[in-house]
Amino acid sequence: MNNIPTPPLLQTYPLIEEILDDHQDHARGDKRGWSSYRGHVYRVFNMARALVPDQDHRDDKLAIAAAFTTSTCLPR
């Protein structure tokens, strides 16, 4: 059996919320689409937290990466 510790799943993270709030206008009023996008960001963030060893500023770096690298899914 694998004894690798798994970090808890986070449903909110202040930096992600700040980034998403600042860029919500990209959704152009599509609240359902924005909610789906937000969920995707958190899935990417939590998966990365499970894979990357805990170190200084890990979660902030992963939050930025998750919020912006998945933004290519948004319509322009």
SEMIRO-358531 format. One line per 3 residues: number of its first residue (from 1); for each residue x negated, y negated, z negated of N, C-alpha, C, O. Coordinates in Angstrom, 2 decimals. Layout:
SEMIRO-358531
NUM = X/Y/Z/X/Y/Z/X/Y/Z/X/Y/Z  ...;
This chain:
SEMIRO-358531
1 = -0.84/1.18/0.00/0.00/0.00/0.00/-0.89/-1.25/0.00/-1.97/-1.24/-0.58  -0.42/-2.28/0.63/-1.16/-3.52/0.79/-0.93/-4.43/-0.42/0.22/-4.72/-0.75  -1.98/-4.86/-1.09/-1.85/-5.73/-2.26/-2.24/-7.17/-1.97/-2.69/-7.89/-2.87;
4 = -2.07/-7.60/-0.75/-2.38/-8.98/-0.39/-1.27/-9.89/-0.92/-0.10/-9.66/-0.61  -1.63/-10.91/-1.71/-0.59/-11.81/-2.22/0.04/-12.61/-1.08/-0.65/-13.08/-0.17  1.33/-12.77/-1.15/2.06/-13.53/-0.14/2.60/-14.80/-0.79/3.25/-14.73/-1.83;
7 = 2.33/-15.97/-0.20/2.85/-17.20/-0.78/4.38/-17.23/-0.67/4.94/-16.62/0.24  5.04/-17.93/-1.58/6.50/-18.01/-1.50/6.94/-18.76/-0.24/6.24/-19.66/0.23  8.09/-18.38/0.29/8.65/-19.10/1.44/9.17/-20.45/0.97/9.89/-20.54/-0.02;
10 = 8.80/-21.47/1.70/9.24/-22.82/1.36/10.34/-23.26/2.33/10.19/-23.11/3.54  11.42/-23.79/1.79/12.50/-24.29/2.63/12.42/-25.80/2.78/13.07/-26.38/3.65  11.62/-26.43/1.95/11.35/-27.86/2.09/9.88/-28.09/1.75/9.29/-27.40/0.92;
13 = 9.32/-29.08/2.40/7.95/-29.50/2.12/7.91/-31.00/2.44/8.22/-31.38/3.57  7.55/-31.85/1.48/7.66/-33.30/1.66/7.04/-33.84/2.95/7.64/-34.68/3.61  5.86/-33.39/3.32/5.21/-33.92/4.52/5.98/-33.53/5.78/6.11/-34.34/6.70;
16 = 6.49/-32.31/5.84/7.30/-31.91/7.00/8.55/-32.77/7.07/8.92/-33.24/8.14  9.21/-32.97/5.94/10.42/-33.79/5.93/10.12/-35.21/6.39/10.90/-35.80/7.14  9.00/-35.75/5.95/8.62/-37.11/6.37/8.40/-37.17/7.88/8.88/-38.09/8.54;
19 = 7.67/-36.22/8.42/7.40/-36.19/9.86/8.70/-36.03/10.64/8.93/-36.75/11.61  9.54/-35.09/10.22/10.79/-34.86/10.94/11.70/-36.08/10.86/12.33/-36.44/11.86  11.79/-36.71/9.70/12.61/-37.92/9.57/12.12/-39.01/10.51/12.92/-39.71/11.13;
22 = 10.80/-39.17/10.61/10.23/-40.21/11.47/10.45/-39.95/12.95/10.38/-40.88/13.76  10.71/-38.70/13.33/10.83/-38.36/14.75/12.21/-37.84/15.13/12.38/-37.27/16.21  13.18/-38.03/14.26/14.52/-37.49/14.52/15.17/-38.11/15.75/16.07/-37.51/16.34;
25 = 14.75/-39.31/16.14/15.33/-39.94/17.33/15.08/-39.12/18.60/15.79/-39.28/19.59  14.08/-38.24/18.59/13.80/-37.39/19.74/14.94/-36.40/20.00/15.06/-35.87/21.10  15.77/-36.15/19.00/16.89/-35.22/19.16/18.04/-35.84/19.94/18.93/-35.14/20.41;
28 = 18.02/-37.15/20.08/19.05/-37.88/20.83/20.46/-37.52/20.37/21.36/-37.34/21.19  20.64/-37.43/19.06/21.95/-37.17/18.50/22.37/-35.72/18.45/23.47/-35.41/17.98  21.53/-34.81/18.91/21.86/-33.38/18.90/21.55/-32.81/17.52/20.47/-32.27/17.28;
31 = 22.52/-32.92/16.61/22.29/-32.49/15.22/22.08/-30.99/15.12/21.25/-30.53/14.33  22.81/-30.22/15.90/22.64/-28.76/15.87/21.26/-28.37/16.39/20.58/-27.53/15.80  20.85/-28.98/17.48/19.53/-28.72/18.03/18.43/-29.13/17.07/17.42/-28.44/16.92;
34 = 18.62/-30.28/16.41/17.62/-30.76/15.45/17.51/-29.82/14.26/16.41/-29.56/13.76  18.64/-29.31/13.81/18.64/-28.36/12.70/17.90/-27.07/13.10/17.17/-26.50/12.29  18.10/-26.63/14.32/17.40/-25.44/14.82/15.90/-25.70/14.91/15.09/-24.85/14.56;
37 = 15.54/-26.89/15.39/14.14/-27.26/15.50/13.49/-27.29/14.11/12.37/-26.80/13.93  14.19/-27.87/13.14/13.69/-27.93/11.77/13.44/-26.51/11.24/12.40/-26.26/10.62  14.37/-25.62/11.48/14.19/-24.23/11.05/12.98/-23.58/11.70/12.25/-22.82/11.06;
40 = 12.77/-23.90/12.98/11.61/-23.35/13.69/10.31/-23.87/13.07/9.35/-23.11/12.89  10.27/-25.15/12.75/9.08/-25.74/12.12/8.77/-25.00/10.82/7.61/-24.66/10.56  9.78/-24.76/10.01/9.55/-24.06/8.74/9.16/-22.60/8.94/8.38/-22.06/8.16;
43 = 9.68/-21.95/9.98/9.23/-20.57/10.26/7.76/-20.54/10.62/7.01/-19.70/10.12  7.34/-21.46/11.48/5.92/-21.55/11.86/5.07/-21.87/10.64/4.03/-21.23/10.42  5.49/-22.83/9.85/4.76/-23.24/8.65/4.59/-22.08/7.67/3.49/-21.83/7.18;
46 = 5.68/-21.38/7.38/5.61/-20.28/6.41/4.80/-19.10/6.94/4.09/-18.46/6.17  4.88/-18.81/8.22/4.08/-17.73/8.80/2.59/-18.09/8.70/1.77/-17.25/8.35  2.26/-19.33/9.01/0.86/-19.76/8.92/0.36/-19.70/7.48/-0.78/-19.31/7.24;
49 = 1.20/-20.08/6.52/0.81/-20.01/5.11/0.50/-18.58/4.70/-0.37/-18.34/3.87  1.21/-17.63/5.28/0.99/-16.22/4.96/-0.32/-15.71/5.56/-0.91/-14.76/5.05  -0.76/-16.33/6.65/-1.95/-15.85/7.36/-3.24/-16.56/6.96/-4.32/-15.97/7.01;
52 = -3.14/-17.83/6.57/-4.32/-18.65/6.29/-4.63/-18.61/4.79/-3.74/-18.87/3.98  -5.86/-18.30/4.42/-6.23/-18.27/3.00/-5.98/-19.62/2.33/-6.14/-20.67/2.95  -5.59/-19.58/1.07/-5.34/-20.80/0.31/-6.65/-21.57/0.14/-7.65/-21.01/-0.30;
55 = -6.62/-22.85/0.48/-7.79/-23.72/0.33/-7.29/-25.15/0.21/-6.09/-25.41/0.37  -8.19/-26.08/-0.08/-7.81/-27.48/-0.24/-7.07/-27.98/1.00/-7.53/-27.79/2.12  -5.95/-28.63/0.78/-5.17/-29.29/1.83/-4.60/-28.34/2.88/-4.13/-28.79/3.92;
58 = -4.63/-27.03/2.62/-4.12/-26.06/3.60/-2.68/-26.39/4.01/-2.37/-26.48/5.19  -1.82/-26.57/3.03/-0.41/-26.74/3.35/-0.14/-28.03/4.11/0.69/-28.05/5.02  -0.84/-29.11/3.77/-0.66/-30.36/4.52/-1.11/-30.19/5.97/-0.43/-30.65/6.89;
61 = -2.24/-29.55/6.17/-2.73/-29.33/7.53/-1.77/-28.45/8.33/-1.49/-28.73/9.50  -1.26/-27.41/7.70/-0.33/-26.52/8.38/1.00/-27.22/8.65/1.63/-26.97/9.68  1.43/-28.08/7.74/2.67/-28.82/7.94/2.58/-29.72/9.17/3.50/-29.77/9.98;
64 = 1.46/-30.41/9.30/1.26/-31.29/10.47/1.24/-30.46/11.74/1.88/-30.81/12.73  0.50/-29.37/11.72/0.41/-28.51/12.91/1.78/-27.96/13.27/2.15/-27.96/14.45  2.53/-27.48/12.30/3.85/-26.90/12.58/4.81/-27.94/13.14/5.55/-27.66/14.08;
67 = 4.79/-29.13/12.58/5.73/-30.17/13.01/5.42/-30.68/14.41/6.34/-30.98/15.18  4.14/-30.78/14.76/3.80/-31.38/16.04/3.54/-30.37/17.15/3.82/-30.67/18.31  3.02/-29.21/16.85/2.76/-28.27/17.94/4.05/-27.67/18.46/4.12/-27.27/19.62;
70 = 5.07/-27.59/17.63/6.34/-27.07/18.10/7.19/-28.16/18.74/8.24/-27.86/19.30  6.74/-29.40/18.68/7.52/-30.49/19.26/7.57/-30.42/20.78/8.35/-31.14/21.40  6.76/-29.58/21.38/6.84/-29.43/22.84/8.15/-28.77/23.24/8.49/-28.75/24.43;
73 = 8.89/-28.23/22.28/10.19/-27.61/22.57/11.29/-28.66/22.74/12.36/-28.35/23.24  11.03/-29.88/22.31/12.05/-30.92/22.37/12.15/-31.51/23.77/11.13/-31.66/24.46  13.37/-31.86/24.21/13.51/-32.54/25.51/12.91/-33.93/25.43/12.96/-34.57/24.38;
76 = 12.38/-34.39/26.49/11.79/-35.73/26.54/12.71/-36.67/27.29/12.39/-37.85/27.44;
